[in-house]
Amino acid sequence: MKTHNLHIPLPESLHKALRAEVARSGQPATELAREALRVLIEERQRKALHDEISAYAAATAGTRNDLDPDLEAAALKHLLEDDGEAS
């Protein structure tokens, strides 16, 4: 796996917190920083996808793309059949 280096100046308080976590966890600072960046990027990607889906849903609400009538009818039929079986 090809790797790249990244130099990140840290405020003293963050550097101290990182060093404390290194001491506590026994993991190297580079592993902790790599994991923190991975988690941050994954969270931002999930949020971006959520925002895109929400924007699409808002833009298509009430339009023909909002809900397929055949799919809605099939879902209602299925739900009603399940309710009858549970009785």
PASEBA-1860 file (N, C-alpha, C; in nm, 3 decimals):
! residues 87
1> MKTHNLHI> 0.085/-0.118/0.000/0.000/0.000/0.000/0.089/0.124/0.000 ~ 0.064/0.211/-0.095/0.140/0.335/-0.104/0.089/0.432/0.003 ~ 0.179/0.498/0.071/0.140/0.594/0.175/0.197/0.731/0.143 ~ 0.136/0.831/0.203/0.180/0.969/0.189/0.191/1.030/0.327 ~ 0.282/1.120/0.344/0.299/1.187/0.472/0.223/1.318/0.472 ~ 0.179/1.357/0.591/0.105/1.481/0.609/0.156/1.547/0.736 ~ 0.199/1.668/0.724/0.248/1.743/0.841/0.135/1.834/0.888 ~ 0.095/1.816/1.015/-0.015/1.894/1.070/0.031/1.963/1.197
9> PLPESLHK> 0.047/2.094/1.193/0.079/2.166/1.316/-0.041/2.159/1.412 ~ -0.016/2.126/1.538/-0.122/2.113/1.637/-0.108/2.218/1.745 ~ -0.219/2.272/1.792/-0.212/2.359/1.909/-0.159/2.277/2.028 ~ -0.097/2.342/2.121/-0.035/2.271/2.232/-0.136/2.185/2.308 ~ -0.256/2.236/2.329/-0.356/2.159/2.404/-0.393/2.029/2.332 ~ -0.406/2.034/2.200/-0.438/1.914/2.124/-0.319/1.818/2.123 ~ -0.200/1.872/2.113/-0.080/1.788/2.117/-0.069/1.716/2.250 ~ -0.096/1.786/2.360/-0.091/1.723/2.492/-0.198/1.614/2.504
17> ALRAEVAR> -0.316/1.643/2.453/-0.423/1.543/2.457/-0.385/1.420/2.375 ~ -0.325/1.441/2.260/-0.279/1.329/2.177/-0.175/1.247/2.250 ~ -0.079/1.313/2.311/0.027/1.242/2.385/-0.033/1.164/2.503 ~ -0.132/1.222/2.570/-0.196/1.152/2.680/-0.268/1.027/2.630 ~ -0.333/1.037/2.514/-0.402/0.922/2.456/-0.302/0.817/2.411 ~ -0.189/0.859/2.358/-0.082/0.765/2.321/-0.038/0.687/2.445 ~ -0.016/0.757/2.555/0.028/0.692/2.678/-0.080/0.597/2.731 ~ -0.205/0.641/2.724/-0.314/0.560/2.776/-0.337/0.435/2.691
25> SGQPATEL> -0.339/0.454/2.560/-0.376/0.344/2.470/-0.258/0.255/2.430 ~ -0.139/0.311/2.436/-0.022/0.235/2.390/-0.009/0.231/2.239 ~ -0.095/0.304/2.169/-0.087/0.309/2.023/0.000/0.428/1.982 ~ 0.070/0.414/1.871/0.148/0.528/1.821/0.057/0.644/1.779 ~ 0.108/0.763/1.790/0.032/0.883/1.754/-0.013/0.876/1.608 ~ 0.068/0.822/1.521/0.030/0.814/1.379/-0.093/0.725/1.361 ~ -0.102/0.615/1.435/-0.219/0.527/1.424/-0.344/0.597/1.476 ~ -0.330/0.668/1.588/-0.444/0.740/1.643/-0.492/0.849/1.547
33> AREALRVL> -0.398/0.922/1.490/-0.434/1.030/1.397/-0.498/0.972/1.271 ~ -0.443/0.863/1.221/-0.498/0.798/1.101/-0.642/0.752/1.127 ~ -0.665/0.691/1.242/-0.799/0.645/1.277/-0.895/0.764/1.294 ~ -0.849/0.870/1.358/-0.934/0.988/1.378/-0.973/1.048/1.243 ~ -0.880/1.056/1.151/-0.911/1.109/1.018/-1.007/1.019/0.942 ~ -0.986/0.888/0.952/-1.075/0.792/0.885/-1.217/0.807/0.937 ~ -1.234/0.813/1.069/-1.366/0.827/1.129/-1.431/0.958/1.086 ~ -1.355/1.067/1.091/-1.408/1.198/1.052/-1.456/1.197/0.907
41> IEERQRKA> -1.375/1.143/0.818/-1.409/1.140/0.676/-1.532/1.052/0.652 ~ -1.540/0.936/0.718/-1.656/0.849/0.702/-1.783/0.917/0.753 ~ -1.774/0.986/0.866/-1.891/1.058/0.919/-1.935/1.167/0.822 ~ -1.841/1.240/0.768/-1.876/1.347/0.673/-1.935/1.290/0.544 ~ -1.885/1.176/0.499/-1.941/1.113/0.379/-2.083/1.066/0.405 ~ -2.109/1.006/0.524/-2.245/0.964/0.558/-2.338/1.084/0.564 ~ -2.291/1.194/0.623/-2.374/1.314/0.633/-2.402/1.372/0.495 ~ -2.301/1.374/0.409/-2.320/1.426/0.273/-2.424/1.342/0.198
49> LHDEISAY> -2.417/1.209/0.211/-2.514/1.122/0.146/-2.654/1.146/0.203 ~ -2.663/1.157/0.334/-2.792/1.185/0.399/-2.849/1.317/0.348 ~ -2.765/1.419/0.340/-2.810/1.550/0.292/-2.858/1.544/0.147 ~ -2.787/1.467/0.063/-2.827/1.453/-0.077/-2.961/1.381/-0.089 ~ -2.978/1.275/-0.010/-3.104/1.201/-0.013/-3.218/1.290/0.038 ~ -3.192/1.364/0.145/-3.294/1.454/0.200/-3.332/1.562/0.099 ~ -3.234/1.617/0.031/-3.261/1.721/-0.069/-3.343/1.663/-0.184 ~ -3.310/1.542/-0.227/-3.387/1.478/-0.334/-3.530/1.452/-0.289
57> AAATAGTR> -3.545/1.401/-0.167/-3.679/1.373/-0.115/-3.761/1.501/-0.106 ~ -3.701/1.609/-0.061/-3.772/1.736/-0.050/-3.808/1.790/-0.188 ~ -3.717/1.774/-0.283/-3.742/1.827/-0.417/-3.849/1.747/-0.491 ~ -3.862/1.619/-0.461/-3.958/1.535/-0.534/-4.086/1.510/-0.456 ~ -4.096/1.564/-0.336/-4.217/1.542/-0.255/-4.340/1.593/-0.331 ~ -4.440/1.507/-0.339/-4.563/1.545/-0.406/-4.559/1.533/-0.557 ~ -4.446/1.496/-0.611/-4.437/1.479/-0.756/-4.458/1.332/-0.793 ~ -4.456/1.305/-0.920/-4.471/1.168/-0.969/-4.360/1.077/-0.917
65> NDLDPDLE> -4.243/1.134/-0.889/-4.130/1.055/-0.837/-4.140/1.030/-0.687 ~ -4.240/1.089/-0.622/-4.251/1.077/-0.476/-4.276/0.933/-0.434 ~ -4.376/0.870/-0.491/-4.405/0.732/-0.456/-4.475/0.665/-0.574 ~ -4.431/0.549/-0.606/-4.490/0.471/-0.714/-4.625/0.417/-0.665 ~ -4.733/0.451/-0.734/-4.866/0.406/-0.689/-4.878/0.254/-0.681 ~ -4.817/0.183/-0.775/-4.823/0.036/-0.772/-4.748/-0.019/-0.651 ~ -4.633/0.040/-0.622/-4.556/-0.003/-0.506/-4.632/0.026/-0.377 ~ -4.695/0.144/-0.369/-4.773/0.179/-0.251/-4.889/0.081/-0.232
73> AAALKHLL> -4.958/0.048/-0.339/-5.071/-0.045/-0.331/-5.023/-0.183/-0.286 ~ -4.910/-0.228/-0.340/-4.858/-0.359/-0.300/-4.817/-0.360/-0.153 ~ -4.758/-0.250/-0.108/-4.717/-0.242/0.032/-4.838/-0.243/0.124 ~ -4.942/-0.167/0.089/-5.063/-0.165/0.171/-5.129/-0.303/0.173 ~ -5.134/-0.368/0.059/-5.192/-0.503/0.053/-5.114/-0.598/0.143 ~ -4.984/-0.590/0.138/-4.898/-0.676/0.220/-4.922/-0.648/0.369 ~ -4.928/-0.521/0.406/-4.950/-0.486/0.546/-5.086/-0.535/0.594 ~ -5.187/-0.520/0.512/-5.320/-0.565/0.550/-5.326/-0.717/0.562
81> EDDGEAS> -5.256/-0.787/0.475/-5.251/-0.934/0.483/-5.180/-0.976/0.609 ~ -5.070/-0.908/0.645/-4.996/-0.941/0.768/-5.081/-0.917/0.891 ~ -5.160/-0.808/0.891/-5.246/-0.780/1.004/-5.351/-0.890/1.021 ~ -5.401/-0.941/0.913/-5.501/-1.048/0.918/-5.442/-1.176/0.972 ~ -5.317/-1.205/0.943/-5.252/-1.327/0.991/-5.218/-1.319/1.139 ~ -5.193/-1.197/1.189/-5.152/-1.182/1.327/-5.269/-1.197/1.423 ~ -5.392/-1.184/1.372/-5.511/-1.190/1.460/-5.538/-1.329/1.509
END
